[in-house]
C-alpha cells in the first residue's frame, strides 16, 4: 500500500508539471507572436518616419523571415543537443532585448539589424525547442496541448495588434512621429520579465531528455542534415512541409499588410486597424483550434490520417474568404471573412506538430521541426516583398488576396491525397 501511495504522488506531480509547462510556454509563445505583430501594426508609421516605399518595407519583413529560416536549423540542433529549458529561456530574453533596441532604431540599417538579424535569430532558437519540450510532456494529450498552446498565437497577435497601435497613437501625441518606437520598447521589456520568470519555473523532462540526448548527434551540421533528410524522405512529413510553406506564405502576407490595408483603404487609425485586422480572425481561430484539437485526438486513435485530413479541409475552406476579400470593401463582410479565414486555418495549426511527430523519430523531433520551419519561412519570407511590389504596381492590395486563396486550395488538395496514400505507412514505421 505504501508503495502505491508513493507512486501515486509523483504521478500526480508529473501531471501538474506538464500543464504548468504548457502555461509557461503558452505565455512565451504569446510574447513571441505579439513581438512580430508589433512591426505589422506600426508599419505605416515606420514607413512614413523613415521615408520608405512599400517594397522596401516589405523587404525588411522578408529579411527577417529569411534570417529566421536560416537560423532555425541551428535552433533545432540546440534543442536536440542541450537543455530545452535553457534554449527556450535564453531565446526569449535575447529577442526581447533586440525588440527593445528596435525601438531605438533611427535608420533602415539599424532597423534591419535589430528586427531581422537580432530578433529573427533569437526567435529561431525558440520554436523547435519550445514544441519539442511541450511534445515531451504531452503524449496522449499532444494534439490538445498543441491546440491550447496555439491559442497563444491568436491572443498574442490580437493584443499586440491593439496595444501596439494604442501605444503608438498615445505616444505620438507626446512625441509626434515617434510613437511606434515605444511599442517595441514596452513589448521587449515584457518579454525580458517573462524570460526571467521561466528561469525559475520551467523544467526539462529529465528522463526523456537523457534518453534522447544519448541519441542526439554531436555535430550540428550532421544533426541538421538528419532533420532535413528525415523530413524530405518521409512522404507525409514532406507533404506537411509543403502545406506548411503555403500556410506561412499566406499568413505572412496577410499579417504584414492587412493592418496597412485597413488604414489606407478604410481610413482606420493604427489602433483600430491593428485590432480589427487581428481580433475577428483570431477570435474565430481560438474556437477553431480547440475544436480541431479535440476532434484530432478523438478520431486519430482509430484513424491516424484524420489529423492531416483536418489540415487539408482547413486550407481549402479557409481559401474561400480570401477570394471574397478580393471582391469587397464592405466592413462587415470583411470582418466576417477575417473570422472565417481564422476559424479554418486553425484546423491546420492544431495538427501541425502532432502530424510531424507521428511520422518522425522522437530523438530528432527538434531537428525535424526546424527543417519544416526553415522551409516554410524561407518560402513565406517572400510574401511581404511580393505583395508590397504588387501593391506598388497596382496601387492596391485588394487584387493580391485571390492569389493567396489559390495557393491554399492547391496545398489542401495535395495534402488530402497524401493523407490517404502515405500517412498510415509512415506512422507504422515509427511504431515498429
Rosetta blueprint (number, residue, H / E / L):
1 X L
2 X H
3 X H
4 X H
5 X H
6 X H
7 X H
8 X H
9 X H
10 X H
11 X H
12 X H
13 X H
14 X H
15 X H
16 X H
17 X H
18 X H
19 X H
20 X H
21 X H
22 X H
23 X H
24 X H
25 X H
26 X H
27 X H
28 X H
29 X H
30 X H
31 X H
32 X H
33 X H
34 X H
35 X H
36 X H
37 X H
38 X H
39 X H
40 X H
41 X H
42 X L
43 X H
44 X H
45 X H
46 X H
47 X H
48 X H
49 X H
50 X H
51 X L
52 X L
53 X L
54 X H
55 X H
56 X H
57 X H
58 X H
59 X H
60 X H
61 X H
62 X H
63 X H
64 X H
65 X H
66 X H
67 X H
68 X H
69 X H
70 X H
71 X H
72 X H
73 X H
74 X H
75 X H
76 X H
77 X H
78 X H
79 X H
80 X H
81 X H
82 X L
83 X L
84 X H
85 X H
86 X H
87 X H
88 X H
89 X H
90 X H
91 X H
92 X H
93 X H
94 X H
95 X H
96 X H
97 X H
98 X H
99 X H
100 X H
101 X H
102 X H
103 X L
104 X L
105 X L
106 X L
107 X L
108 X H
109 X H
110 X H
111 X H
112 X H
113 X H
114 X H
115 X H
116 X H
117 X H
118 X H
119 X H
120 X H
121 X H
122 X H
123 X H
124 X H
125 X H
126 X H
127 X H
128 X H
129 X H
130 X H
131 X H
132 X H
133 X H
134 X H
135 X H
136 X H
137 X H
138 X L
139 X L
140 X L
141 X L
142 X H
143 X H
144 X H
145 X H
146 X H
147 X H
148 X H
149 X H
150 X H
151 X H
152 X H
153 X H
154 X H
155 X H
156 X H
157 X H
158 X H
159 X H
160 X H
161 X H
162 X H
163 X H
164 X H
165 X H
166 X H
167 X H
168 X H
169 X H
170 X H
171 X H
172 X H
173 X H
174 X H
175 X L
176 X L
177 X L
178 X L
179 X H
180 X H
181 X H
182 X H
183 X H
184 X H
185 X H
186 X H
187 X H
188 X H
189 X H
190 X H
191 X H
192 X H
193 X H
194 X H
195 X H
196 X H
197 X H
198 X H
199 X H
200 X H
201 X H
202 X L
203 X L
204 X L
205 X L
206 X H
207 X H
208 X H
209 X H
210 X H
211 X H
212 X H
213 X H
214 X H
215 X H
216 X L
217 X L
218 X L
219 X L
220 X H
221 X H
222 X H
223 X H
224 X H
225 X H
226 X H
227 X H
228 X H
229 X H
230 X H
231 X H
232 X H
233 X H
234 X L
235 X H
236 X H
237 X H
238 X H
239 X H
240 X H
241 X H
242 X H
243 X H
244 X H
245 X H
246 X H
247 X H
248 X H
249 X H
250 X H
251 X H
252 X H
253 X H
254 X H
255 X H
256 X H
257 X H
258 X H
259 X H
260 X H
261 X H
262 X H
263 X H
264 X H
265 X H
266 X H
267 X L
268 X L
269 X L
270 X H
271 X H
272 X H
273 X H
274 X H
275 X H
276 X H
277 X H
278 X H
279 X H
280 X H
281 X H
282 X H
283 X H
284 X H
285 X H
286 X H
287 X H
288 X H
289 X H
290 X H
291 X H
292 X H
293 X H
294 X H
295 X H
296 X H
297 X H
298 X H
299 X H
300 X H
301 X L
302 X L
303 X L
304 X L
305 X L
306 X H
307 X H
308 X H
309 X H
310 X H
311 X H
312 X H
313 X H
314 X H
315 X H
316 X H
317 X H
318 X H
319 X H
320 X H
321 X H
322 X H
323 X H
324 X H
325 X H
326 X L
327 X L
328 X L
329 X L
330 X L
331 X H
332 X H
333 X H
334 X H
335 X H
336 X H
337 X H
338 X H
339 X H
340 X H
341 X H
342 X H
343 X H
344 X H
345 X H
346 X H
347 X H
348 X H
349 X H
350 X L
351 X L
352 X H
353 X H
354 X H
355 X H
356 X H
357 X H
358 X H
359 X L
360 X L
361 X L
362 X H
363 X H
364 X H
365 X H
366 X H
367 X H
368 X H
369 X H
370 X H
371 X H
372 X H
373 X H
374 X H
375 X H
376 X H
377 X H
378 X H
379 X H
380 X H
381 X L
382 X H
383 X H
384 X H
385 X H
386 X H
387 X H
388 X H
389 X H
390 X H
391 X H
392 X H
393 X H
394 X H
395 X L
396 X L
397 X L
398 X H
399 X H
400 X H
401 X H
402 X H
403 X H
404 X H
405 X H
406 X H
407 X H
408 X H
409 X H
410 X H
411 X H
412 X H
413 X H
414 X H
415 X H
416 X H
417 X H
418 X H
419 X H
420 X H
421 X H
422 X L
423 X H
424 X H
425 X H
426 X H
427 X H
428 X H
429 X H
430 X H
431 X H
432 X L
